[in-house]
Amino acid sequence: MAGSANAAPTLLAREGGFIMETDYWEIEAFHRLSAVRPAIITDALKELWKIRPELYKMLVINAYLDEKINLTKAAENLGVTRIEFEKELREKGIPVRAPSQEDVIAEVDAITRWQ
């Protein structure tokens, strides 16, 4: 029985490696807690990102690949320029989407406000 104290955790294949089946309940509980205590979860994640910045980078790249954020937002979240982030993706063989018209307008607006 997965999750019991005496049972060995079941490993599930996942792209890029394996995760333990017992990890799912923790992720689900974390998600439920975020609905009622978002500040606690936000603080915990900020601490995690400090300890494991490579994990945060992986999450941002996945969000970009899943089209949840655009290239500019991903770069902003990582504290680099869009061009630096685009270069890093290309070096890793990760496809780069062309920015949408909305993305270009937002970027020009941001540059204009910054100057």
C-alpha positions in Angstrom: 0.0 0.0 0.0 1.6 3.3 -1.1 2.0 5.9 1.5 1.9 3.6 4.6 4.8 3.8 7.0 6.0 0.2 6.3 5.5 0.1 2.5 8.3 0.9 0.1 7.2 3.9 -2.0 6.3 3.1 -5.6 8.4 4.9 -8.2 6.5 6.3 -11.2 8.2 7.0 -14.4 8.1 10.6 -15.4 9.8 12.5 -18.2 13.2 13.5 -16.9 13.3 10.9 -14.1 11.2 9.3 -11.4 9.0 10.6 -8.6 7.6 8.7 -5.7 3.9 7.9 -5.7 3.8 9.1 -2.1 4.8 12.6 -3.2 1.4 13.2 -4.8 -0.6 13.6 -1.5 1.9 16.2 -0.3 1.6 18.2 -3.5 -2.2 18.0 -3.4 -2.2 19.1 0.3 0.1 21.9 -0.6 -2.2 23.0 -3.3 -5.3 22.9 -1.0 -3.5 24.8 1.7 -2.7 27.5 -0.9 -6.4 28.3 -1.3 -6.8 29.0 2.4 -3.4 30.3 3.5 -1.7 31.7 0.4 0.7 33.8 2.3 2.2 30.8 4.0 2.7 29.0 0.7 4.1 32.1 -1.0 6.7 32.5 1.8 7.6 28.8 1.7 8.1 28.9 -2.0 10.2 32.0 -1.8 12.5 30.2 0.7 12.6 27.2 -1.5 13.6 29.2 -4.6 16.5 30.7 -2.5 17.7 27.2 -1.6 17.0 25.6 -5.0 17.1 28.3 -7.7 17.6 25.7 -10.4 14.1 24.3 -9.4 12.5 27.7 -9.9 14.2 28.0 -13.3 12.8 24.6 -14.3 9.3 25.7 -13.2 9.6 28.9 -15.2 10.8 27.1 -18.3 8.0 24.6 -18.0 5.5 27.4 -17.6 6.9 29.0 -20.7 6.8 25.7 -22.7 3.2 25.1 -21.5 2.4 28.7 -22.8 1.3 29.8 -19.3 3.7 32.7 -19.5 5.5 34.4 -22.4 9.2 34.7 -23.1 9.4 38.2 -21.6 7.6 37.2 -18.4 9.7 34.1 -18.0 12.9 36.2 -18.4 11.5 38.8 -16.0 10.8 36.1 -13.4 14.4 34.8 -13.7 15.9 38.3 -13.5 17.5 38.3 -17.0 16.7 40.0 -20.2 14.4 38.4 -22.8 17.4 38.1 -25.2 19.6 36.4 -22.5 16.8 34.0 -21.7 16.1 33.3 -25.4 19.8 32.6 -25.9 19.9 30.2 -22.9 16.9 28.3 -24.3 18.5 27.9 -27.7 21.7 26.7 -26.2 19.7 24.0 -24.3 17.9 23.1 -27.5 14.6 24.3 -26.1 12.3 25.7 -28.8 11.7 29.5 -28.7 8.3 30.8 -29.7 8.1 34.0 -31.7 6.6 36.8 -29.5 3.0 37.6 -30.2 1.9 41.1 -31.2 0.6 41.5 -27.7 4.0 40.6 -26.2 5.8 43.0 -28.5 3.4 45.9 -27.5 3.8 45.0 -23.8 7.6 45.0 -24.1 7.7 48.4 -26.0 5.4 49.8 -23.3 7.7 48.5 -20.5 10.7 50.0 -22.2 8.9 53.3 -22.7 7.9 53.5 -19.1 11.4 52.6 -18.0 13.1 55.4 -19.9 
